[in-house]
Amino acid sequence: MTLLPGARQICDKPFKVSPGYERGCAVEIINLGATDGLPTVQWDAVNEKLDAGSAPAPDAHNARTTWLTTVNQDGSPHVTAVGAIWLDGTYWFQTGKGTRKARNVERDARCSIAVSIRDADVVFEGDAALVTDARIVARVAKAWADNGWPAEPAEGGSGITAPFNAPSQGPPPWNVYRVTPRSATVVLGTEPGGLTRFKF
């Protein structure tokens, strides 16, 4: 493999994405700010903030705003705010069966998730997959409930329901999707700064 300038290969040990969840290794860590003298972003610090549900600032009103981009049929991007949650080293989102994002990922699983955390912005690129395993759906619903949105498994267990959701999601039950990340790009907004891409 030919590495880009500022890149390094990390394959000597499993790459910890989140506590209890590891990938085989990070194939490549690319310091996109190397030519400007910026240090490589440390994934462990970013991961801690994601696990903690870190808001962009202590009193930020947009602490849970997560942006999902999917691919429309004509190849153009569709960007929308979603109620996503970080769990087991990845993002999960929910939506109604008839929504554009649901139709888009059914046709083309490629997507990205963008979020601001304390002192940094993070963009994940990956593939979304519908989750129908009732045990997994229940676990994700509990995580949402533990974070303030009273979601619970719908009857039959393959979707979720809650007393409220964004009207654009349509009626419950709502489908749950898991985003399997292929890469993450992190921009640090505080000194010493940093711009790094992690390819998983």
Backbone as CSV, one residue per row, in Angstrom:
resi,resn,N_x,N_y,N_z,CA_x,CA_y,CA_z,C_x,C_y,C_z
1,MET,0.837,-1.167,0.000,0.000,0.000,0.000,0.888,1.237,0.000
2,THR,0.558,2.223,-0.850,1.278,3.487,-0.865,0.551,4.463,0.039
3,LEU,1.257,4.977,1.052,0.637,5.897,1.988,0.829,7.330,1.518
4,LEU,-0.168,8.170,1.779,-0.082,9.579,1.447,0.921,10.268,2.363
5,PRO,1.455,11.425,1.961,2.343,12.172,2.863,1.611,12.466,4.168
6,GLY,2.277,12.262,5.279,1.666,12.502,6.584,0.866,11.328,7.108
7,ALA,0.811,10.232,6.345,0.027,9.072,6.771,0.917,8.069,7.476
8,ARG,0.297,7.280,8.347,1.026,6.177,8.961,0.081,4.998,9.099
9,GLN,0.646,3.826,9.023,-0.115,2.598,9.071,-0.126,2.080,10.506
10,ILE,-1.315,1.691,10.991,-1.442,1.158,12.342,-2.104,-0.210,12.222
11,CYS,-1.326,-1.263,12.242,-1.893,-2.600,12.127,-1.239,-3.574,13.089
12,ASP,-0.503,-3.069,14.069,0.194,-3.965,14.974,-0.690,-4.443,16.122
13,LYS,-1.854,-3.823,16.308,-2.772,-4.232,17.375,-4.181,-3.840,16.976
14,PRO,-5.210,-4.452,17.598,-6.579,-4.051,17.285,-6.786,-2.578,17.606
15,PHE,-7.579,-1.897,16.797,-7.831,-0.471,16.974,-9.103,-0.309,17.783
16,LYS,-8.971,0.276,18.966,-10.110,0.449,19.869,-10.975,1.595,19.373
17,VAL,-12.196,1.285,18.946,-13.130,2.305,18.494,-13.916,2.826,19.684
18,SER,-14.319,1.932,20.565,-15.098,2.280,21.747,-14.865,1.182,22.776
19,PRO,-15.116,1.444,24.071,-14.896,0.388,25.069,-15.642,-0.898,24.699
20,GLY,-14.918,-1.988,24.659,-15.508,-3.277,24.341,-15.748,-3.505,22.860
21,TYR,-15.344,-2.569,22.026,-15.583,-2.707,20.591,-14.315,-2.340,19.846
22,GLU,-13.740,-3.292,19.138,-12.492,-3.062,18.420,-12.630,-3.471,16.971
23,ARG,-11.934,-2.785,16.122,-11.816,-3.183,14.717,-10.495,-3.920,14.585
24,GLY,-10.312,-4.635,13.504,-9.073,-5.369,13.295,-7.869,-4.464,13.428
25,CYS,-7.886,-3.327,12.771,-6.846,-2.321,12.933,-7.259,-1.097,12.137
26,ALA,-6.673,0.033,12.455,-6.861,1.214,11.617,-5.851,1.073,10.494
27,VAL,-6.325,0.941,9.287,-5.431,0.717,8.172,-4.535,1.923,7.957
28,GLU,-5.087,3.115,8.148,-4.334,4.301,7.812,-4.804,5.473,8.660
29,ILE,-3.861,6.241,9.199,-4.160,7.499,9.878,-3.453,8.575,9.091
30,ILE,-4.209,9.506,8.527,-3.659,10.516,7.635,-3.745,11.883,8.306
31,ASN,-2.615,12.478,8.592,-2.574,13.820,9.161,-2.712,14.812,8.013
32,LEU,-3.946,15.279,7.771,-4.209,16.185,6.665,-3.627,17.578,6.906
33,GLY,-3.236,17.860,8.154,-2.650,19.148,8.483,-1.140,19.108,8.639
34,ALA,-0.509,18.015,8.249,0.939,17.844,8.444,1.751,18.934,7.749
35,THR,1.350,19.320,6.532,2.125,20.331,5.808,2.031,21.707,6.466
36,ASP,1.014,21.895,7.319,0.861,23.150,8.064,1.442,23.041,9.469
37,GLY,2.108,21.916,9.762,2.724,21.730,11.066,1.769,21.319,12.173
38,LEU,0.567,20.864,11.818,-0.402,20.447,12.827,-0.130,19.015,13.268
39,PRO,-0.331,18.714,14.548,-0.108,17.352,15.027,-1.248,16.430,14.603
40,THR,-0.995,15.142,14.628,-2.033,14.144,14.359,-3.030,14.137,15.512
41,VAL,-4.304,14.122,15.180,-5.355,14.031,16.198,-5.282,12.652,16.841
42,GLN,-5.457,12.585,18.144,-5.450,11.315,18.869,-6.877,10.782,18.969
43,TRP,-7.141,9.623,18.348,-8.478,9.053,18.308,-9.037,8.798,19.709
44,ASP,-8.230,8.348,20.648,-8.731,8.051,21.990,-9.414,9.258,22.618
45,ALA,-8.876,10.454,22.430,-9.471,11.666,22.997,-10.818,11.968,22.349
46,VAL,-10.908,11.786,21.029,-12.166,12.000,20.319,-13.190,10.967,20.766
47,ASN,-12.762,9.709,20.854,-13.658,8.628,21.240,-14.240,8.841,22.641
48,GLU,-13.417,9.333,23.583,-13.903,9.619,24.940,-15.035,10.628,24.902
49,LYS,-14.901,11.662,24.078,-15.934,12.688,23.979,-17.206,12.142,23.335
50,LEU,-17.056,11.282,22.326,-18.226,10.664,21.710,-18.953,9.772,22.711
51,ASP,-18.187,8.959,23.454,-18.793,8.078,24.452,-19.516,8.867,25.534
52,ALA,-18.991,10.049,25.887,-19.577,10.872,26.943,-20.744,11.713,26.440
53,GLY,-21.017,11.695,25.136,-22.087,12.520,24.592,-21.747,13.999,24.690
54,SER,-20.482,14.302,24.542,-19.960,15.659,24.720,-20.635,16.668,23.804
55,ALA,-21.169,17.743,24.407,-21.756,18.836,23.635,-20.645,19.729,23.110
56,PRO,-20.923,20.517,22.050,-19.909,21.433,21.540,-19.429,22.423,22.608
57,ALA,-20.291,22.797,23.533,-19.936,23.660,24.670,-20.808,23.221,25.840
58,PRO,-20.396,23.504,27.078,-21.148,23.007,28.236,-22.642,23.349,28.213
59,ASP,-23.002,24.512,27.671,-24.409,24.921,27.667,-25.015,24.926,26.259
60,ALA,-24.425,24.188,25.345,-24.874,24.202,23.950,-26.280,23.648,23.803
61,HIS,-27.103,24.371,23.061,-28.466,23.896,22.795,-28.483,22.802,21.732
62,ASN,-27.445,22.709,20.941,-27.391,21.712,19.861,-26.564,20.499,20.246
63,ALA,-26.619,20.129,21.528,-25.776,19.039,22.022,-26.038,17.725,21.301
64,ARG,-27.212,17.552,20.738,-27.535,16.262,20.117,-27.772,16.361,18.624
65,THR,-27.469,17.500,18.014,-27.691,17.633,16.578,-26.657,16.818,15.821
66,THR,-27.140,15.871,15.051,-26.295,15.015,14.235,-26.835,15.108,12.815
67,TRP,-25.946,15.310,11.860,-26.355,15.473,10.465,-26.049,14.204,9.683
68,LEU,-27.063,13.706,8.988,-26.945,12.513,8.150,-27.015,12.936,6.691
69,THR,-26.066,12.472,5.889,-26.099,12.701,4.445,-26.244,11.355,3.756
70,THR,-27.261,11.259,2.893,-27.478,10.056,2.086,-27.426,10.467,0.615
71,VAL,-27.486,9.485,-0.275,-27.359,9.738,-1.709,-28.726,9.601,-2.380
72,ASN,-29.200,10.702,-2.980,-30.453,10.663,-3.727,-30.286,9.830,-4.996
73,GLN,-31.410,9.458,-5.588,-31.383,8.627,-6.780,-30.593,9.268,-7.923
74,ASP,-30.611,10.605,-8.006,-29.873,11.291,-9.072,-28.408,11.534,-8.714
75,GLY,-27.963,11.019,-7.559,-26.576,11.162,-7.134,-26.300,12.389,-6.289
76,SER,-27.283,13.258,-6.137,-27.093,14.451,-5.316,-27.206,14.081,-3.834
77,PRO,-26.621,14.903,-2.952,-26.688,14.591,-1.521,-28.016,15.021,-0.912
78,HIS,-28.452,14.275,0.065,-29.613,14.644,0.883,-29.112,14.757,2.316
79,VAL,-29.167,15.968,2.893,-28.657,16.226,4.237,-29.822,16.568,5.145
80,THR,-29.861,15.908,6.302,-30.936,16.167,7.254,-30.448,15.905,8.672
81,ALA,-31.007,16.653,9.616,-30.701,16.403,11.029,-31.429,15.136,11.457
82,VAL,-30.760,14.302,12.243,-31.375,13.062,12.729,-31.110,12.906,14.222
83,GLY,-31.988,12.159,14.862,-31.777,11.795,16.268,-30.937,10.534,16.309
84,ALA,-29.644,10.702,16.167,-28.728,9.548,16.151,-28.099,9.380,17.524
85,ILE,-27.574,8.193,17.769,-26.919,7.910,19.047,-25.629,7.136,18.794
86,TRP,-24.592,7.454,19.576,-23.301,6.771,19.510,-23.341,5.606,20.475
87,LEU,-23.151,4.392,19.985,-23.201,3.190,20.817,-22.335,2.114,20.161
88,ASP,-21.502,1.457,20.944,-20.648,0.371,20.444,-19.747,0.803,19.288
89,GLY,-19.223,2.014,19.393,-18.257,2.464,18.403,-18.819,2.862,17.067
90,THR,-20.124,3.175,17.022,-20.722,3.605,15.766,-21.979,4.411,16.042
91,TYR,-22.528,5.001,14.997,-23.787,5.728,15.120,-24.950,4.869,14.662
92,TRP,-26.081,5.091,15.305,-27.353,4.452,14.985,-28.358,5.579,14.771
93,PHE,-29.240,5.437,13.787,-30.299,6.423,13.611,-31.608,5.705,13.343
94,GLN,-32.698,6.439,13.487,-34.018,5.860,13.255,-34.786,6.764,12.314
95,THR,-35.659,6.160,11.538,-36.501,6.934,10.635,-37.681,6.085,10.174
96,GLY,-38.700,6.753,9.673,-39.862,6.056,9.136,-39.549,5.387,7.811
97,LYS,-40.323,4.358,7.499,-40.083,3.571,6.284,-40.205,4.396,5.008
98,GLY,-41.084,5.406,5.010,-41.338,6.171,3.796,-40.500,7.420,3.636
99,THR,-39.573,7.677,4.530,-38.771,8.895,4.432,-37.748,8.791,3.309
100,ARG,-37.284,9.953,2.859,-36.297,9.958,1.779,-35.011,9.259,2.209
101,LYS,-34.553,9.516,3.444,-33.299,8.881,3.882,-33.435,7.365,3.932
102,ALA,-34.602,6.858,4.335,-34.812,5.405,4.350,-34.777,4.844,2.932
103,ARG,-35.461,5.514,2.017,-35.445,5.061,0.615,-34.034,5.141,0.041
104,ASN,-33.315,6.221,0.386,-31.955,6.384,-0.140,-31.026,5.265,0.317
105,VAL,-31.009,4.969,1.624,-30.068,3.942,2.099,-30.493,2.540,1.703
106,GLU,-31.764,2.345,1.404,-32.192,1.038,0.883,-31.601,0.811,-0.507
107,ARG,-31.528,1.877,-1.291,-30.999,1.804,-2.651,-29.472,1.887,-2.682
108,ASP,-28.895,2.756,-1.805,-27.448,3.001,-1.785,-27.056,3.231,-0.326
109,ALA,-26.364,2.280,0.263,-26.076,2.305,1.700,-25.068,3.376,2.107
110,ARG,-24.358,3.971,1.149,-23.336,4.967,1.493,-23.971,6.184,2.158
111,CYS,-23.310,6.654,3.224,-23.818,7.811,3.946,-22.691,8.430,4.754
112,SER,-22.975,9.590,5.340,-22.049,10.191,6.291,-22.837,10.754,7.460
113,ILE,-22.173,10.801,8.599,-22.731,11.378,9.829,-21.759,12.463,10.268
114,ALA,-22.282,13.662,10.547,-21.444,14.766,11.023,-21.962,15.237,12.375
115,VAL,-21.032,15.490,13.293,-21.403,15.914,14.642,-20.317,16.828,15.194
116,SER,-20.740,17.787,16.020,-19.792,18.623,16.754,-19.721,18.106,18.179
117,ILE,-18.496,17.955,18.673,-18.266,17.581,20.062,-17.414,18.680,20.685
118,ARG,-17.125,18.568,21.955,-16.342,19.609,22.613,-14.992,19.765,21.924
119,ASP,-14.729,20.936,21.390,-13.456,21.314,20.775,-13.169,20.655,19.430
120,ALA,-14.130,19.969,18.841,-13.845,19.290,17.567,-15.118,19.049,16.764
121,ASP,-14.940,18.879,15.469,-15.997,18.431,14.559,-15.551,17.096,13.982
122,VAL,-16.514,16.161,13.839,-16.198,14.813,13.373,-17.170,14.437,12.251
123,VAL,-16.647,13.891,11.166,-17.475,13.374,10.079,-17.104,11.912,9.856
124,PHE,-18.103,11.040,9.961,-17.933,9.614,9.685,-18.490,9.327,8.303
125,GLU,-17.780,8.542,7.507,-18.310,8.037,6.249,-18.430,6.534,6.382
126,GLY,-19.554,5.987,5.909,-19.744,4.549,6.035,-20.964,4.079,5.285
127,ASP,-21.515,2.977,5.757,-22.671,2.360,5.129,-23.744,2.113,6.178
128,ALA,-24.980,2.457,5.842,-26.118,2.254,6.747,-26.794,0.934,6.431
129,ALA,-27.171,0.215,7.483,-27.870,-1.056,7.305,-29.060,-1.115,8.250
130,LEU,-30.188,-1.561,7.733,-31.391,-1.753,8.532,-31.136,-2.840,9.564
131,VAL,-31.528,-2.585,10.811,-31.363,-3.551,11.897,-32.742,-4.117,12.241
132,THR,-32.869,-5.445,12.179,-34.161,-6.066,12.494,-34.076,-7.050,13.651
133,ASP,-32.868,-7.345,14.128,-32.704,-8.254,15.265,-33.331,-7.604,16.498
134,ALA,-34.356,-8.240,17.058,-35.126,-7.652,18.164,-34.255,-7.342,19.378
135,ARG,-33.249,-8.173,19.654,-32.373,-7.908,20.817,-31.544,-6.647,20.613
136,ILE,-31.043,-6.452,19.402,-30.239,-5.266,19.115,-31.121,-4.022,19.116
137,VAL,-32.300,-4.114,18.490,-33.241,-2.984,18.473,-33.587,-2.576,19.906
138,ALA,-33.830,-3.562,20.772,-34.168,-3.269,22.174,-33.011,-2.571,22.888
139,ARG,-31.806,-3.003,22.603,-30.621,-2.400,23.243,-30.442,-0.949,22.810
140,VAL,-30.637,-0.684,21.504,-30.501,0.677,20.992,-31.639,1.554,21.522
141,ALA,-32.852,1.015,21.567,-33.989,1.769,22.124,-33.717,2.144,23.580
142,LYS,-33.139,1.233,24.353,-32.812,1.524,25.750,-31.763,2.635,25.842
143,ALA,-30.791,2.617,24.930,-29.771,3.674,24.924,-30.422,5.030,24.658
144,TRP,-31.350,5.096,23.711,-32.068,6.346,23.464,-32.847,6.760,24.709
145,ALA,-33.543,5.805,25.321,-34.316,6.112,26.526,-33.412,6.603,27.657
146,ASP,-32.269,5.968,27.816,-31.319,6.381,28.854,-30.783,7.791,28.608
147,ASN,-30.866,8.252,27.353,-30.393,9.589,26.999,-31.522,10.602,26.855
148,GLY,-32.729,10.244,27.312,-33.809,11.223,27.382,-34.927,11.115,26.371
149,TRP,-34.793,10.261,25.354,-35.898,10.074,24.408,-36.535,8.724,24.732
150,PRO,-37.793,8.693,25.197,-38.387,7.445,25.708,-38.769,6.430,24.633
151,ALA,-37.787,5.988,23.872,-38.019,4.985,22.833,-38.122,3.603,23.468
152,GLU,-38.871,2.735,22.809,-38.979,1.338,23.231,-39.250,0.487,22.006
153,PRO,-38.953,-0.810,22.094,-39.210,-1.675,20.937,-40.694,-1.700,20.603
154,ALA,-40.999,-1.681,19.330,-42.381,-1.798,18.879,-42.813,-3.254,18.985
155,GLU,-44.091,-3.474,18.903,-44.603,-4.844,18.927,-43.967,-5.625,17.786
156,GLY,-43.442,-6.786,18.064,-42.728,-7.584,17.076,-41.223,-7.384,17.158
157,GLY,-40.798,-6.248,17.722,-39.388,-6.040,18.029,-38.483,-5.570,16.915
158,SER,-38.976,-5.421,15.678,-38.067,-5.056,14.596,-37.994,-3.556,14.345
159,GLY,-38.718,-2.765,15.114,-38.682,-1.311,15.000,-38.868,-0.710,16.381
160,ILE,-38.944,0.614,16.437,-39.137,1.270,17.725,-40.336,2.198,17.678
161,THR,-40.802,2.572,18.868,-41.880,3.531,19.012,-41.553,4.436,20.189
162,ALA,-42.243,5.552,20.269,-42.048,6.501,21.363,-43.273,7.413,21.386
163,PRO,-43.492,8.111,22.509,-44.640,9.020,22.581,-44.549,10.181,21.588
164,PHE,-43.345,10.494,21.126,-43.176,11.600,20.174,-41.947,11.344,19.309
165,ASN,-41.965,11.997,18.141,-40.834,11.979,17.216,-41.037,13.151,16.275
166,ALA,-40.079,13.456,15.447,-40.255,14.517,14.453,-41.395,14.118,13.523
167,PRO,-42.344,15.038,13.251,-43.489,14.693,12.382,-43.069,14.134,11.027
168,SER,-41.921,14.565,10.515,-41.469,14.104,9.194,-41.119,12.622,9.169
169,GLN,-40.981,11.999,10.336,-40.634,10.573,10.376,-41.826,9.681,10.033
170,GLY,-43.039,10.239,10.062,-44.227,9.443,9.816,-44.607,8.666,11.062
171,PRO,-45.670,7.871,10.976,-46.146,7.146,12.155,-45.221,5.996,12.542
172,PRO,-45.228,5.636,13.837,-44.426,4.474,14.253,-45.062,3.195,13.724
173,PRO,-44.295,2.098,13.711,-42.935,1.951,14.210,-41.913,2.544,13.237
174,TRP,-40.771,2.972,13.805,-39.685,3.527,13.018,-38.555,2.511,12.931
175,ASN,-37.915,2.464,11.777,-36.801,1.535,11.565,-35.526,2.056,12.223
176,VAL,-34.670,1.138,12.637,-33.374,1.469,13.224,-32.290,1.060,12.229
177,TYR,-31.308,1.943,12.046,-30.200,1.703,11.122,-28.882,1.833,11.867
178,ARG,-27.944,0.993,11.516,-26.582,1.060,12.058,-25.653,1.541,10.951
179,VAL,-24.806,2.525,11.275,-23.827,3.017,10.317,-22.493,2.342,10.616
180,THR,-21.993,1.558,9.670,-20.674,0.943,9.809,-19.662,1.907,9.214
181,PRO,-18.820,2.541,10.065,-17.911,3.554,9.541,-16.738,2.961,8.756
182,ARG,-16.387,3.627,7.650,-15.187,3.301,6.884,-14.080,4.287,7.197
183,SER,-14.481,5.514,7.553,-13.485,6.524,7.904,-14.108,7.568,8.814
184,ALA,-13.231,8.303,9.501,-13.644,9.445,10.318,-12.637,10.555,10.085
185,THR,-13.123,11.764,9.842,-12.270,12.935,9.703,-12.559,13.843,10.887
186,VAL,-11.493,14.242,11.589,-11.626,15.043,12.802,-10.888,16.369,12.614
187,VAL,-11.583,17.464,12.933,-10.986,18.797,12.921,-11.024,19.314,14.351
188,LEU,-9.838,19.573,14.929,-9.766,20.143,16.275,-9.862,21.655,16.170
189,GLY,-10.694,22.244,17.032,-10.901,23.683,16.991,-10.135,24.440,18.055
190,THR,-9.299,23.761,18.815,-8.516,24.410,19.858,-7.034,24.106,19.639
191,GLU,-6.189,24.876,20.291,-4.738,24.677,20.164,-4.341,23.298,20.674
192,PRO,-3.467,22.572,20.027,-2.638,23.021,18.899,-3.311,22.849,17.549
193,GLY,-4.577,22.474,17.539,-5.270,22.235,16.280,-4.958,20.850,15.752
194,GLY,-5.607,20.488,14.670,-5.359,19.191,14.057,-6.425,18.890,13.030
195,LEU,-6.043,18.158,12.000,-6.943,17.716,10.930,-6.466,16.343,10.525
196,THR,-7.221,15.314,10.917,-6.758,13.938,10.717,-7.888,13.068,10.204
197,ARG,-7.571,12.186,9.246,-8.529,11.197,8.766,-8.101,9.820,9.249
198,PHE,-9.051,9.092,9.808,-8.834,7.716,10.262,-9.602,6.805,9.302
199,LYS,-8.890,5.886,8.637,-9.545,4.905,7.764,-9.595,3.583,8.500
200,PHE,-10.811,3.079,8.709,-10.995,1.858,9.489,-11.032,0.630,8.604
